[in-house]
Amino acid sequence: MLGLSRVISSGFGQPVGDRVAAVAAAMLLTGVLAGCAGGGSKPAPDPRHAQRPATAARSSIVVVPEVMGTAGLGGVIGSRADALTGRFGSPRIDLAEGDARKLQFAGRSCVLDIFLYPLAAAAEPTATHVEARLRQGGAPADPGACIREVEAR
């Protein structure tokens, strides 16, 4: 006796059972080929092996930045990164891009961004510019007052 799938026709002269088998085979083949195509997601990196980005290589070409005036900035302008971290502690952000570097420190009510650039080829970057803003709202803040606040924390 024929099974139900052999009795019910698909309307195209092929029994439903054969059509289902053909669709299943096509889906299986599509899945296998998709796996071979690559492009799959990469596994997440192991956080135990995460490291701070290496210091960028020093360039032999330097565009000398305009250095901000030092008045009211408590000796920050001209300081190297190690002196700044020794003075203010660990920065919230330590970002290097090419020869440039940005250190960000936070006080109770302000955020202090210190930008460091080399002043000569292959030189260690030094602080050339400082910006300060309020933590709430981001309005500009007095850099000197923010330096004192960050230093006091």
C-alpha atoms as one frame of an Amber mdcrd trajectory, in Angstrom:
protein
   0.000   0.000   0.000   1.339   3.451  -0.898   1.997   6.000   1.822  -0.023
   9.198   2.004   2.848  11.212   0.512   2.778   9.035  -2.603  -0.954   9.470
  -3.057  -1.116  13.258  -2.703   0.352  14.879  -5.754   2.156  18.219  -5.677
   0.308  19.436  -8.739   3.483  19.294 -10.830   3.339  15.581 -11.501   5.683
  14.851  -8.599   4.478  13.354  -5.302   4.702  15.633  -2.228   7.141  13.319
  -0.467   9.680  13.588  -3.282   9.304  17.354  -3.364   9.871  17.613   0.420
  12.978  15.450   0.124  14.320  17.635  -2.702  13.739  20.842  -0.703  15.393
  19.332   2.378  18.419  18.273   0.308  18.696  21.757  -1.213  18.551  23.380
   2.239  21.222  21.020   3.569  23.482  21.725   0.599  22.984  25.499   1.037
  24.001  25.254   4.695  27.110  23.227   3.876  28.165  25.650   1.133  27.564
  28.677   3.373  29.908  27.169   5.950  32.601  26.760   3.307  32.246  30.328
   2.115  33.921  31.759   5.212  33.003  35.227   6.345  31.830  33.849   9.653
  32.353  35.795  12.817  35.728  35.613  14.489  35.886  34.374  18.060  36.133
  37.071  20.688  39.715  37.799  21.791  40.744  36.357  25.116  40.635  39.260
  27.632  43.549  37.705  29.547  45.786  38.524  26.591  44.577  42.113  26.164
  47.379  44.617  26.402  47.672  48.356  26.277  48.545  49.430  22.732  52.253
  49.734  22.156  53.691  53.213  22.026  53.694  54.452  18.455  57.005  54.617
  16.638  58.508  58.066  16.492  58.303  59.789  13.129  61.210  61.539  11.471
  58.779  64.125  10.054  57.303  66.571  12.529  54.831  69.371  12.123  55.571
  71.514  15.151  52.304  72.303  16.927  51.406  75.663  18.350  52.199  75.507
  22.057  49.611  76.978  24.399  50.705  79.700  26.793  51.685  78.468  30.225
  50.062  81.165  32.380  47.657  79.696  34.916  48.285  76.110  33.864  50.422
  75.090  36.813  53.414  73.749  34.906  51.423  71.320  32.747  52.541  72.741
  29.383  55.914  71.260  28.459  55.536  68.225  30.758  56.033  64.656  29.523
  53.387  61.964  30.020  55.276  60.276  32.858  55.439  63.554  34.783  51.711
  64.137  34.236  50.700  60.656  35.376  53.010  61.021  38.362  51.285  64.262
  39.248  47.624  63.422  38.450  47.562  59.607  38.742  46.260  57.160  36.169
  44.387  58.850  33.328  40.811  57.872  32.470  41.861  57.817  28.826  45.346
  57.358  27.380  45.040  57.582  23.613  47.950  57.514  21.160  47.587  58.389
  17.481  50.789  58.523  15.511  53.223  60.725  17.440  50.409  62.483  19.301
  48.951  61.452  22.647  45.936  62.511  24.695  45.644  61.999  28.431  42.289
  62.576  30.103  41.878  63.091  33.836  38.691  63.734  35.788  38.038  65.754
  38.876  34.843  65.904  40.896  33.239  68.470  38.593  35.513  68.760  35.545
  37.308  66.772  32.853  40.853  67.711  31.870  42.258  66.782  28.441  45.998
  67.192  27.944  47.373  66.882  24.415  51.004  65.912  23.902  52.983  66.315
  20.680  56.700  65.984  19.854  58.378  69.324  19.230  61.209  67.810  17.162
  61.831  64.673  15.112  62.037  61.536  17.273  61.435  63.609  20.429  59.296
  62.523  23.368  55.846  64.164  23.157  55.225  66.939  25.659  52.039  68.727
  26.695  51.286  71.481  24.209  47.575  72.081  24.773  45.047  71.737  27.612
  41.251  71.765  27.501  38.842  71.589  30.429  35.085  71.136  30.584  32.401
  70.500  33.151  31.461  66.865  33.716  27.773  67.777  33.656  26.807  69.328
  30.339  30.324  69.643  28.896  30.484  73.446  29.036  34.007  74.900  28.926
  35.689  75.167  32.322  38.697  77.096  33.603  41.726  74.885  32.839  43.735
  76.184  35.817  40.907  75.470  38.249  40.388  72.012  36.747  44.124  71.240
  37.041  43.993  72.133  40.746  40.840  70.045  41.235  42.286  66.965  39.519
  45.549  67.340  41.416  43.689  67.529  44.774  41.733  64.310  44.322
